[in-house]
């Protein structure tokens, strides 16, 4: 086995044009989400674009009629009737435009909701399909952190731009007959002006973006210190260590840098806006002057002058909207989004995998396995070999960073070994489907998740089962006692995080660990992995837990990672890791007889217990 090293920067360079392809791809996905709604919506928008030029034409007729009436001093009922008819017709167009707008908004909202659901599910699916190795890459983390908040908006923005662009192009085309009948030079200015503005924006865009990214980094640091002051998680330590002034000092420093940068950025953007404004106004007044001279010389009526100026503004607005909607920032976002959506996981299911059910597990064989994390030259696991049979209980011990948790992640196929093999039932583990392999394990990680949901759902997660099974799992983990004291028992909401969580209950670290243990028991997989499972539970619960394992879980395979030697001494075999290697192995008595690393750590811990160091905790 060998893993694929990830180079996000190189991947991005190779897929720079992918953003433009993704524009079309995202549009097609959006259109297929609700085809009928989208067709009707486009028809309504295309129809609405005809109304504005029609109103301008009617305004021209009204002005010309009024001028004719003034010149001829004609106040006949026919002339007055013509003006009233034109006014009524323009009012009808305004009302029709409003009705079309309301109908389109209703349809668009329904389509956007459906499309938003489809795209969010697609983004979630892609994020869940990526290997853990991606999240070890600093370049990926930096890009993902920036995109995470805007991911959900990029597809909708892209689809919106495509539909608006189509209607804006149509909206621009419908003005061409008006200009061609009068003065094409004004039409040319109406097109060139937005183009010049667009290229100027494209030129300035990367400068704006670079400054914003720097500001986001500063703001993230300031927000970190702000959150420390208001977070429940850090409340005790912040107060006990008197961190008030330290927090204020760091927060003020970051905010001063942020405000200074924002001010400079504001000046830069206002300067750019001023140049853009001047370019647009020059074009407008040139067009205005041309039309005035044409009117003075008699080649254009006063109504035509009004029509040209209004049409110029409308056409320029359409062009500006169309060009500026797809600016440098949006192209960059689409490119980043496209890159993310096209990332390929290194770990994939085999085309013809070996079938395995949880009850089929017989043995695991780890043979000379090595692994180094991304951007690290030091092997976290270095030529590790050992075997594990059904029903066997083993323990992994060692200092922090010795490779224990890395080895567990390799067994779970969260990572692919750089070298060596992991065999499951005498087949290479890569021959099985990922979900089938992971289905063999119940795991409690050291940094287990505290889900913001009810006690019941925290225990059973996605595996819906009987109430009795949930309660039995809680009892085995020693969680049933405090759960019964909660206001709503197993239906109590846990983990206050958002507004509306007033009834949510906060648990102690030890209580959360018992919930995590219950979660592992509920899954009822043949292999149970416990990474520091009793670090925060009381001695009574720890004793009951291991007594249960020895008496009732003999058919379960147990992999235990713990610093509590009172726990690991009951294991059938103990592996001592140091700097990614197994340096000792055997039973507790065998290892004590070797008087090596294990015996040294065991005696140090026993000495601490004797002196009352650990007992006090």
N, C-alpha and C positions, 0 to 999 in steps of 0.2 A: 504494500500500500504506500501511496505517496500523496501528499496533499498538493493542491494547486495554490501557489503563492499569489496573493491578490495585489494588483497594482491599480488602485482606483484612478490615479491621475492618468496613467497610460490608457486605461479603459475609456476615460472621459475624452481624451484626445482622439481616440479612434472612433468615437461615436459623436463627434461634435455636430455633424450634419443630421444625426438621429433626431434632433429636436424638431426639424422641419418635417421629417417623415411622421413623427409622433403627432404633429398638428393634425395631419390628415387622418391618422389612425384614431386619435381621440375623437375627432369629429364624427367619423363613421360609427364608432361605438355609441356616441351620444344619440346619433340619428336612429340607430337600430334599437335603442332602449325604448323609445316611444315613437315609432315611425309615423303613425296617423296624426298624433298631436303635433309633431314637428312639421309635417307637410302643411297642415291647416295653419299653424303659426307662421310659417314662411309666406303663405299666401296672404294672410292678414297684413304682415309687415310690408310685403311688396305692394299691396294695395294702398297702404297708408303712405308710402313714399310718393305715390302719384298725387296725393292731395295737396302737398305744399306747393309744387309748381302750378297746379290748377288754381290755388288761391292767389298766387302771384299774378297769374294771367288775368284773373277776374279783377284784381286790384288795378292792373293796367287799364282794363276796359272802363272801370269806374272813374279813374283819373281822367282818361281821354274824354269820356262822356261829359264830365263836369267842366273840363276846359272848353269843349265844344259849346256847351250850354252858355258858359260865361262869354265866349266870343260872339255868339249869335244872339245873346239875350233872349234865348228861346226857353220858355217855361211851360211848354205844352205838356199836356197830361201824358203823352206818349214818351217824352224824354224822361219825365219824372218816374213813369212806370218802369222804364228800362233800368234806372238807377236802383229802384226798390227791388226789382227782380234780381239784379246782380248782388245786392247786399244780402238778400234772402238766400241766394245760392251760396255765397261765401259762408254765411252762418250755418247752412246745412252741411257744408264741407267740414267746418270746425267741429260740429256735433258728431259727424260721422267719424272724424279722426279720433275723437275722444272715445267713442264706442269701440272702435277697432283696437285702440290702445288697451282698454279695459279687458276686452276679450282675449287679446294676445297675452296680457299679464297673467290672466287666470290659467291659460293653457301652458304658458312658459313655466309658471310655478310648479304645476303638476309634473311637467316633463323634467324640470331640474331636480325635483325631489327624487324621482325614479332614477335619474341618471346619477345623482349624488350617491345614492345607495349602492348602485352597481360599481361605481368607481372606487368608493371607500372599501368595499369588499375586495376589489381587485388589489388595492394598495395593501390591505391587511394580509391578503394571501401571499403577495410578493415578499413582504417583510418577514412573514413566518417561514417562508421557504428558504431564506438565506441562512448560511451557516454561521455559527458563532465566530468563526475566523474573521468574517467581515467586521464584526463589532470589536475586534482587537486591532483593526487598522485605523490609525489616527486620521488619515486622510478621509476615510469613509465616515468616521464619527463626526468630523468637522462638517462635512457636506450634509450628512444626515441630520445633524443638530439644526443646521440652518433650514433645511427643507421640511423637517418634521411638522412644524406648525402650519406651513403653507401647502403641504401635499394635497390636502383635501380640496383646496381652492384652485390648484393649477388646472385640473381637467375641466372644471366648470368655466374658468376664465378662457381656456383654449377653445372650448366649444362655443362659448359666447362670442369670442372674437371671430370665429369662422362664420357664424350666422349673421353677426353685425356687418362683417366685411361684405358678405353676399348682398345684404340689403343696402349697404352704403354704396356699393358699386352700382347697383340698380338705381339707387337714389341719385347718384351723380349722372348716370346716363340719361335720365329723364329730363335733365336741364339742358342737355346739348341742343335739342331743337330750338329752345328759346334763344340761346346765344347765336346759333348759326343764322337765325332769322334777323339778327341785329348786328352784333360786332364780335367776331371770333377772337379778337385780341383780348377782350375782357375775360373770355372763357379760358384762354391760355394763361393769363395771370392768376385766375382762380385755381388752376391746376399746379402751376410752378410754385406759387407761394407756399402751399402746404408741403410740397416736396422739399423745398429749401429748409423749411422748419423741421421736417422729419429728419433730414440728414444732419442738421445741427444737433437735434436731440440724440441721434445715434452716436454722434461724436462725443457728446457730453455724458451719455448714459454710463459707460464704464467708469468714469470718474465719480459720478454720483454713487454708483453701486459699491465701488471700492471703499468710499468713505462710509457708507451705510454699514457695510460688513464690519469695519473697524469699530463703528459706534455700537453695533449689536454685541460685539465681544466685550466692550467696556460695560454696557448696560447689563449683560449677563452676570458680570462680576459684582456690580452694584446690587443687582437683584438677589444674588446669593447672600450678601450680608444683610439685606433687608429681610429675607426669608428666615435667616437665623434668629432674628429678633422676634418674629411672630410665629415660628413653627412650634407645634406641640412636641415634636420629636426632640428638639434641642433645648426646650424650655428649662429643664432642670440644670443642665451643665452650664448654660449661659448665665444663669443666676448664681449658681454656686461658685463659679470661677470669676465672677464680676467682670463679664465681658462687655458691659455696656459701652464704655469709652472706646474700647478696641473696635467694636462694631461701628459706632458712630464715626470714628476716625477713618476707617477703611471705606465706609459708605460715602462720607463726604469727599474723600480723595477721588473715588471713582466717578461720583456725580459731577465734580468740578471738571474732570477731564471730559466727561460726556457732554456737559453743557458748552464747554469751549469748542469741542468738535462740532456740536450741533450748530453753534453760532457761525463758525467758519463755513460749514456746509450750507447754512441758510443764505449766507452772503453769496456763495458760489452759485446756488440755484437761482436766487433772485437776479444775479447778473445774467445768467443764461436766459431767464424768463424775459428780461429787458431786451436782450438782443433778438430773441424770438418775436417779441411784441413789435419791435421796430421793423423787422423784416415783413411782418404781416401788414402793418399799417402803411408801409411804403407801397406795397402791392395794392392795397385797398384804395389809396388816394390817387395812384396812377390810373386805376380802373375808373374811379370816380371822375377824374379829369377828362379822360377819353370820352366818357358818356356825356359829360356836360358840353364839351365842344361839339359832339355829334348833335346834341339837342339844339345848341345855339345856331348851328349851320342849317338846321331844318331837316337833317337826315334821320332824326329820331324824335318821336313825340315825347311830351312830358310823362305820359303814362309808360312809354317804353323806357325812359330814364329810370323811373321808379322800379320797373320790372327788372332791369339789368342790375341795379344796385342790390335789390333783394335777392335776385338769383345768384349774384356773385357771393354774397354772404352765405347763402344756403349751400352752394356748391363747395365753397372753401371749408365750411363747417363739416360737410360730409367727408371731404378728402382728409381733413385734419383728424377726424374721428377714426377713419379707416387706417391711416398711417400710424398714428400715435398709439392705437390699441396694441399693435405689435411692435413695441419698442425693444431696445436692447435688453432691458431687464426681463421682459417676458420671454424673449428668445432664449436668454440664459436659463430662466426657470424651466422652460419646456425642455431644454437640452439636459439639464440636471435631472429633471423628472424622468425623461426618457432613459437616461443612463441608469437610474435606479431601477426602473421597470424592466430593463434588459439585462440586469446582473444575473448571472447564472450560478446557482449553487454548486459547490464542489462535491458535496455529498448528494448523491441521487440514488433512486431505487434502480436495481438491476432490471433489465428487460424481462428476463425469465428468472425470477427469484425463487429461492427455496422456501417452501411454506413452513411456518412454525406457529404453534399455538402456545399460550402460557404453560399449559400442562406438559408440553413436549420437552421442556428444558432438562438437560442432563449434565452438561459441563461447559465451562469456559476455560480456554487455554490462551494465556498471554505469552507470546514468544518474541523476545528481543525487541520490544516496542520502544520507540523513541519519538519525542515530539518537542518542538520549540515553537513558542507563540510568535505571531507576526511581529516583525520589527525587533526580534530578540535573537541574539546569537547563542544564548545559553539554553541548553535543553532542560525543559521542565520535567520531562520523563526521559531517562537515559538507559536504554537497553534493559528494560524491565521484563522479567519472565516469572510467571507463577501460574498455577492452575486452581480451579475452583469447581467443586462438584456439588450436585444437588443435595441440599440439606446441610452443607458445611457452613460453619460460622467462622469467618476470618476477621482480623482487625488490621488496620493500617495505622501505624504510629510514626511520629517524627516531628521535627520542628516545623514552624510555619515556613512555607515555601519549599518544603522537601519534595513535593510532587504528588501528594496524596489526592487532592481534589482534581488535579489534572488527569490522573489515572482514571478516576471515576468518569470524567467527561469523555474520555476515550472509549470506555466501556459502553457508555450511553450513545455513542456515535454522534456526539456534538462536535467532535473534531475527528479528522482522519490522521492516523499516525504518519510521521515522516518516513518511518521504516519499521520493519517488523510486521507481525501478524497477530490478529485476535481471532481465534477460532471458537465458534459456537456449535456445539454438538458435532465437532469434527469437520465443520464447514467454515470457510472464511466468512467472517461476520458481514463483509460487504456483499455476500450472495443473498442476504435476506433484505426484505423491505425495511426501511427506517422505522416506520410505525410498528412493525411486528417486533423488531428488536427492542425498541423502547417500551413496548407493552409488556416485556418480561420483567420490568423493574418498577418498584415503588421507591421513590427517592425523597429524602429530606435533605435539601441543601443547607449549608450553613447560613446562607442569606435567603431563606425561604420567603415566599411571597405572602403578604398579608392582604388578602382580597377584600375590597370594599363591598361586602355583601353579607348575607346572613351567616350564622354559625353553621347551619345545615349545608348551605352551598359552599362554604369554606372547606368543609370536610369532604363532600362528595364531588365538588367541582362539576365536571360535565357528565360524570357517570351517575345518572339518576337511579336510585335504588330505594329499598324499603326504609322506613323510619327506624325499624329495629336494627338494621345494619349500621346506620349512622350512629345510633346510640351505643351499640356494642363497640364500635371503633373508638368512640369517645371514652368509653369505660376502660378499654385496654390502655389508652394513652393517659388515663388519669385526669381527663378533662371534664368528665360528667359532673363532678362535684361543684365546680364553679359555674358550669353552664346552667345547672339547675337553679342557681341563685340569680341569674340574669332575668330582667323584667319579662322578657318574652321567650326565655329559654333558647331552644334551637332556632327560633325565628328572629332572634335579636340581631339587629344590624350591627356590624363591626366596622371599626376604622373610620373615624370622623375625618372627612377631607373636604367636603363641598357644602355650600349652603343647602339647607334642608336635611342635614344629617344630625339634627339636634338630638334625636332619640338614639343615635348610634352609641355603642359602648366601646370604651377603650380598655384593652387588656394589657396586663403586664407582659414582660418579655417571656417569663416562664409559662404563662397561660397561652401565649401565642405558640410557643414551642409545643405545647401539648396538642393544640389544634393541628399543627403541622404533622405531629406523630399520628393523630387520628386520621388525617388525610392519607398518610402512607398505609395505615392498616386497612382503610376502606378500599383502597385500590386492589389489595389482595393479590399482588403479583408474586411469582415464585422467587424473585430475588429482591431483597430489601436492602437498600443502601441508606445508611444513617450517617450523615456528616455532622459530627458534634451534636447528637440528638438530645443530650442531657445537659448541655452547657448551662442552661438557665432554669432547669427544673430542680425540685427539691430531692433530697437523698431518698425519701420514701418512694417517690414516683420512680426514681432511677432503679431502685431495688426491685419494685414490682415489675418494671419493664423487662429487666433481664431475667427475672424469674419466669416471666411469661415465655420469653424466647426459649429458655432451656427446657421448659416443661411442655409447652403447647405448640411451639413453632419448629419442631424438629424436621419437618419436611420443607421448611423455608430455608433458602440460602441467604445468609446475612453477611454483608460487608459493612464493617463498622469503622468509622474514623473518629477517634476520640483522644483527648488529652487526659481523660480520667482513667488511670490504670486500674482502678477498682472495677471498671467496666470491661476493659479489653482482656483482663487476665482470664476471663471465662471463655475466650475464643478458642476454637480448635487449633487455629494456627495464627500466629502474629507475624506481620511483616514490618520491619523497621526501615524507613526510607530516610535518605540523607542526600541532598543535592541531586534529586531526581533518580537515585539508584536504590535498589534494595541491598542493604548492607548486612542485615541479620534476618533470620526467620526461624520459627519454631514455636513451641508452646511456651507458656509463661515460665514454667519451671526450667525448661531447656535454655531459654534466653537468660534467665537469672544465673544459671550455671556458667554461661559463657562470659559473664561479667564484662559485657561490652556496653554499647550505647543504650540499649534497652534497660539494662540493670542500673546504669547510671541515672537515667531519667526516672525510673521507678523509685529508686532510693531517695532521690531529691524530693519527689512528691510525697513519699511517706514521711520524710523528715519534716516537710512543711505541715502535714496533717498532725504529726505528733506535737509540733510546737504550737498548733492551733491556728496556723496561717490560713488553711483552706476552710477549717471548721467555722471560722468567723464569717466567711463569705456566705 
